[in-house]
Amino acid sequence: NTGALLLKLGNERQPPDIPPELSDTAKDFLTKCFEPTEKRPSAKDLLNHPFI
């Protein structure tokens, strides 16, 4: 279920695997999204990412 998935993602120490078939821009965006909180770009910065 969706709630369990979100809880699992929030508690994981390792980011999920990023599918290799994604574009480099998409991979970069997801990598930035999965950074630890203190290193993660702000939502505003992420909204300005080329992938978006």
MARLO-63893 format. One line per 2 residues: number of its first residue (from 1); their letters; for each residue x, y, z of N, C-alpha, C, O. Coordinates in Angstrom, 2 decimals, decimal comma, padded with zeros to 5 digits. Example, Ala and Ser with C-alpha at 12.3 -4.5 7.8 and 13.67 -1.06 7.14 Angstrom:
// MARLO-63893
1) AS) 013,19 -005,69 007,80 012,30 -004,50 007,80 013,20 -003,30 007,80 014,24 -003,32 008,46; 012,85 -002,25 007,08 013,67 -001,06 007,14 012,90 000,03 007,87 013,41 001,14 008,04
END
This chain:
// MARLO-63893
1) NT) 000,84 -001,18 000,00 000,00 000,00 000,00 000,89 001,24 000,00 002,06 001,18 000,36; 000,32 002,35 -000,39 001,08 003,59 -000,57 001,69 004,09 000,74 002,85 004,51 000,76
3) GA) 000,94 004,03 001,81 001,45 004,50 003,10 002,67 003,71 003,55 003,64 004,29 004,03; 002,62 002,40 003,39 003,74 001,56 003,79 004,97 001,86 002,93 006,10 001,88 003,43
5) LL) 004,76 002,10 001,65 005,87 002,43 000,76 006,52 003,75 001,17 007,75 003,83 001,24; 005,72 004,76 001,44 006,26 006,06 001,85 007,01 005,95 003,17 008,06 006,57 003,34
7) LK) 006,48 005,17 004,10 007,16 004,97 005,38 008,50 004,27 005,17 009,51 004,65 005,77; 008,51 003,25 004,33 009,75 002,52 004,05 010,78 003,44 003,41 011,94 003,44 003,81
9) LG) 010,37 004,23 002,42 011,30 005,14 001,76 011,85 006,17 002,75 013,03 006,51 002,69; 011,01 006,66 003,63 011,43 007,65 004,61 012,39 007,12 005,64 013,18 007,87 006,21
11) NE) 012,34 005,82 005,90 013,19 005,22 006,93 014,44 004,55 006,38 015,31 004,13 007,15; 014,55 004,43 005,08 015,71 003,77 004,48 016,95 004,65 004,60 016,87 005,87 004,48
13) RQ) 018,07 004,02 004,82 019,34 004,75 004,88 019,95 004,85 003,48 020,64 005,82 003,16; 019,69 003,86 002,65 020,20 003,83 001,29 019,11 004,29 000,33 017,95 003,91 000,48
15) PP) 019,46 005,11 -000,65 018,45 005,50 -001,64 018,07 004,30 -002,51 018,87 003,37 -002,66; 016,89 004,31 -003,08 016,51 003,20 -003,96 017,37 003,21 -005,22 017,95 004,24 -005,59
17) DI) 017,43 002,07 -005,88 018,16 001,99 -007,14 017,45 002,84 -008,18 016,22 002,86 -008,25; 018,23 003,52 -008,98 017,69 004,34 -010,06 017,80 003,52 -011,35 018,89 003,06 -011,69
19) PP) 016,70 003,34 -012,05 016,73 002,52 -013,27 017,75 003,05 -014,28 017,76 004,24 -014,58; 018,59 002,17 -014,80 019,65 002,60 -015,73 019,11 003,15 -017,05 019,81 003,89 -017,74
21) EL) 017,89 002,81 -017,40 017,34 003,27 -018,68 016,86 004,72 -018,65 016,50 005,27 -019,69; 016,85 005,34 -017,48 016,45 006,75 -017,39 017,51 007,64 -018,01 018,69 007,27 -018,10
23) SD) 017,09 008,81 -018,44 018,05 009,78 -019,00 019,00 010,24 -017,90 018,70 010,12 -016,71; 020,14 010,75 -018,30 021,11 011,27 -017,33 020,50 012,40 -016,51 020,78 012,53 -015,32
25) TA) 019,66 013,22 -017,14 019,02 014,33 -016,44 018,06 013,80 -015,37 018,02 014,33 -014,26; 017,30 012,77 -015,70 016,38 012,18 -014,73 017,15 011,54 -013,58 016,76 011,68 -012,42
27) KD) 018,23 010,84 -013,89 019,05 010,23 -012,85 019,62 011,28 -011,90 019,63 011,10 -010,69; 020,09 012,39 -012,47 020,64 013,46 -011,64 019,57 014,03 -010,72 019,82 014,27 -009,54
29) FL) 018,38 014,25 -011,26 017,27 014,79 -010,47 016,94 013,85 -009,30 016,83 014,30 -008,16; 016,78 012,57 -009,59 016,44 011,62 -008,54 017,56 011,51 -007,51 017,29 011,42 -006,31
31) TK) 018,80 011,51 -007,96 019,93 011,47 -007,03 019,88 012,64 -006,06 020,11 012,47 -004,86; 019,57 013,82 -006,58 019,46 015,01 -005,72 018,28 014,88 -004,75 018,37 015,30 -003,60
33) CF) 017,17 014,29 -005,21 016,00 014,10 -004,34 016,29 013,16 -003,18 015,72 013,30 -002,10; 017,16 012,18 -003,41 017,44 011,17 -002,39 018,64 011,52 -001,51 019,07 010,69 -000,70
35) EP) 019,18 012,72 -001,64 020,28 013,15 -000,78 019,79 013,23 000,67 018,60 013,44 000,91; 020,70 013,06 001,64 020,31 013,28 003,04 019,77 014,70 003,20 020,17 015,61 002,47
37) TE) 018,88 014,88 004,14 018,20 016,16 004,34 019,14 017,34 004,35 018,86 018,37 003,72; 020,25 017,22 005,05 021,16 018,36 005,18 021,88 018,71 003,88 022,41 019,81 003,74
39) KR) 021,91 017,78 002,92 022,59 018,03 001,65 021,61 018,22 000,49 022,00 018,67 -000,59; 020,36 017,88 000,70 019,35 017,91 -000,36 019,03 019,34 -000,78 018,87 020,22 000,07
41) PS) 018,94 019,59 -002,09 018,52 020,92 -002,55 017,10 021,23 -002,07 016,32 020,32 -001,77; 016,80 022,50 -002,00 015,44 022,90 -001,60 014,45 022,52 -002,70 014,83 022,25 -003,83
43) AK) 013,18 022,50 -002,34 012,13 022,22 -003,33 012,19 023,25 -004,45 011,99 022,92 -005,62; 012,46 024,49 -004,09 012,56 025,55 -005,11 013,69 025,24 -006,09 013,53 025,38 -007,30
45) DL) 014,83 024,81 -005,55 015,96 024,45 -006,42 015,61 023,25 -007,30 015,93 023,23 -008,49; 014,96 022,25 -006,71 014,59 021,07 -007,49 013,60 021,42 -008,60 013,65 020,85 -009,68
47) LN) 012,69 022,35 -008,33 011,73 022,76 -009,36 012,41 023,48 -010,53 011,84 023,57 -011,61; 013,61 023,97 -010,31 014,37 024,62 -011,38 015,33 023,67 -012,09 016,08 024,09 -012,97
49) HP) 015,31 022,39 -011,71 016,20 021,41 -012,32 015,79 021,20 -013,79 014,60 021,24 -014,10; 016,74 020,98 -014,68 016,42 020,79 -016,10 015,44 019,64 -016,37 014,71 019,68 -017,36
51) FI) 015,42 018,63 -015,50 014,49 017,52 -015,70 013,04 017,98 -015,59 012,16 017,44 -016,26; 012,79 018,97 -014,74 011,44 019,48 -014,54 011,13 020,47 -015,65 010,04 021,03 -015,69
END
